[in-house]
């Protein structure tokens, strides 16, 4: 997962299905993989994971969605951030 960027992982997370795609050079690469697997655009959000610190950040171009009340790179809804974090943390915690 770390190969493309070496210190952190770009992720796209399907909050409805609880799945993620990782390892792309851009969040959009990961989003495309989820869309090809049947995810709905409105359910996919971008994040970055750092396996060394197990930190999750929520800034991604794919998160800019004024029609979904998210006009920012950052995921603004705390419940949505928590859902993304829950999905991302499990793979980050693996040895």
C-alpha positions as CSV (number, residue, x, y, z in Angstrom):
1,X,0.0,0.0,0.0
2,X,2.8,2.4,0.7
3,X,4.7,2.0,-2.5
4,X,3.3,4.9,-4.6
5,X,3.9,7.6,-1.9
6,X,6.2,5.8,0.6
7,X,5.0,7.5,3.9
8,X,1.2,7.7,3.6
9,X,-1.6,6.1,1.7
10,X,-4.3,7.8,-0.4
11,X,-7.7,6.2,0.3
12,X,-11.2,6.4,-1.0
13,X,-13.8,5.0,1.4
14,X,-17.4,3.8,0.7
15,X,-19.2,4.7,3.9
16,X,-22.3,2.8,2.9
17,X,-20.6,-0.6,2.3
18,X,-17.7,-0.1,4.7
19,X,-15.1,-0.7,2.0
20,X,-12.0,1.1,0.9
21,X,-9.6,1.3,-2.0
22,X,-6.0,2.4,-1.5
23,X,-2.6,2.8,-3.1
24,X,-3.4,5.2,-5.9
25,X,-1.3,8.3,-6.6
26,X,-4.5,10.3,-6.3
27,X,-7.7,9.9,-4.3
28,X,-9.5,9.9,-7.7
29,X,-7.6,6.7,-8.6
30,X,-9.0,5.0,-5.5
31,X,-12.5,6.4,-6.1
32,X,-12.5,5.0,-9.7
33,X,-11.8,1.5,-8.3
34,X,-14.7,1.8,-5.9
35,X,-17.0,3.1,-8.6
36,X,-16.0,0.2,-10.9
37,X,-16.9,-2.2,-8.0
38,X,-20.4,-0.8,-7.8
39,X,-20.1,2.0,-5.1
40,X,-22.3,5.1,-5.5
41,X,-20.5,8.4,-5.9
42,X,-22.3,10.0,-3.0
43,X,-21.0,7.3,-0.6
44,X,-17.3,7.7,-1.5
45,X,-15.1,10.0,0.5
46,X,-11.3,10.6,0.5
47,X,-8.8,10.3,3.3
48,X,-5.1,9.7,3.9
49,X,-3.7,7.1,6.2
50,X,-0.3,7.0,7.9
51,X,0.5,3.5,9.0
52,X,3.5,4.6,11.2
53,X,1.4,6.9,13.4
54,X,-2.0,5.3,12.5
55,X,-3.3,8.8,11.9
56,X,-6.1,9.5,9.5
57,X,-6.6,12.9,7.7
58,X,-9.6,13.8,5.7
59,X,-8.4,16.3,3.0
60,X,-9.0,15.3,-0.6
61,X,-10.2,17.0,-3.7
62,X,-12.9,14.3,-4.1
63,X,-14.5,15.6,-0.8
64,X,-15.5,19.0,-2.3
65,X,-19.2,18.5,-2.7
66,X,-21.4,21.6,-2.2
67,X,-24.5,19.7,-3.1
68,X,-23.8,17.3,-0.2
69,X,-23.1,20.2,2.2
70,X,-19.3,19.8,2.1
71,X,-17.7,22.7,0.2
72,X,-14.3,21.9,1.6
73,X,-11.4,19.5,0.9
74,X,-11.9,18.4,4.5
75,X,-14.8,16.2,5.5
76,X,-16.8,18.7,7.7
77,X,-19.5,16.4,9.2
78,X,-18.1,14.9,12.4
79,X,-20.3,11.7,12.1
80,X,-19.1,11.2,8.5
81,X,-15.4,11.7,9.6
82,X,-15.9,9.1,12.3
83,X,-17.4,6.6,9.9
84,X,-14.5,7.1,7.5
85,X,-12.0,6.8,10.4
86,X,-13.6,3.5,11.6
87,X,-13.3,2.0,8.1
88,X,-9.7,3.2,7.6
89,X,-8.3,2.4,11.0
90,X,-8.7,-1.4,10.8
91,X,-6.2,-1.8,7.9
92,X,-3.8,0.7,9.4
93,X,-3.6,-1.2,12.7
94,X,-2.4,-4.4,11.0
95,X,1.3,-5.2,11.6
